[in-house]
Amino acid sequence: MQQYRSEAEWEVSRWERNYSQLSDEHRALLPHQPTKFAAARNCIHNNHLFIKSLLDMYHEGEAVPEHLSVANSAAQEHARRHKHAHPGDMEKVRYVFKNLMRDWSQDGAPERTQSYGRICQEAQKQLAGRNADDPARILVPGAGLGRLCLELTNQGFEVQGNEFSYYMLLTSSFILNNTERAEQWTVFPWMHSNCNQKSIADQLRGVPIPDVHPAALVQRPGLLSMCAGDFVEVYSAQDQAASFDCVATCFFLDTAHNILQYMQIIRHILKDGGCWINLGPLLFHWADAHTYLPEKELSIELSLEEVEAAAKQLGFKTIKREMVSAAYMTNLSYSSAVGSFKQDTGNNGPIA
């Protein structure tokens, strides 16, 4: 995160180098590109200011979780020792900006309705009738930046989010605990890539965050908690047995090395009669890990039919099954285009 600005500006410099290698004729077709490069650098500067505010929150001795308090000093030390950030780490930072759009902007509302909205509706249906003084307890593994947790909390449930990614933990803690007002910051999540963009204005558009003050979604103290750590390590423990009325997994199952282990742990932590609500694909994140990691990683990839059969053997009973469309970190203003072109006979310039 500390190196975000220099690495992002390197990418804009790459655009400039490629533009400079065009012929005069081709550059004349794109006279606006230098203006775009300058605007892109302004977007990077604004993203950098957000990251700086985020890291400034994490100093040893500050009122932040102990495991996060060293983030700023660790980032500075890494930047001192390494001239460039690892490409995988930079992709995670770009991923954070897209997640901020998804979880904490008005732009992300359609996506949240497609996924979080459905989960919240099902939770209300399955957990109805509980006394407000004894709310149902829900676990959200892979909580990301925490919006689903807060939406469930806003319904009166007691919710615990679990997250493993340090990038997500840092950013969610910052948003949840350091927001002073709605739309306090503006970030530019789409500016990092020229691919599949509808227009320059769309690529470089700012996204105000958060769309709502997080505290407005928490009905009362004590309803929300966050647990940092690996889902398997944390919740396979015996003291976690039968501790939740519901587990809500959203775009989470396919992050498993062994999906059967995830399902077994979900069964372990549910109370008798508890429910598991799942929404998401089966794209299995570790399926192609052998193509970019030196060590072989376990990856169990199953069809939906196999997942449902295993769930039944583990003691689950399917009460609702529905195939739905749910986007994930998508620039909803543009996904693909169909068009045709006809030669303009009034402009017969040479084609080289």
Helices and strands as residue ranges (DSSP letters): H 4-20, H 24-29, H 33-56, H 71-81, H 87-104, H 109-112, I 113-117, H 118-126, E 137-141, H 147-153, E 158-163, H 166-178, E 185-187, H 200-203, E 207-209, G 214-217, E 224-228, H 231-235, G 238-240, E 244-250, G 253-255, H 259-269, E 270-279, G 289-291, H 304-313
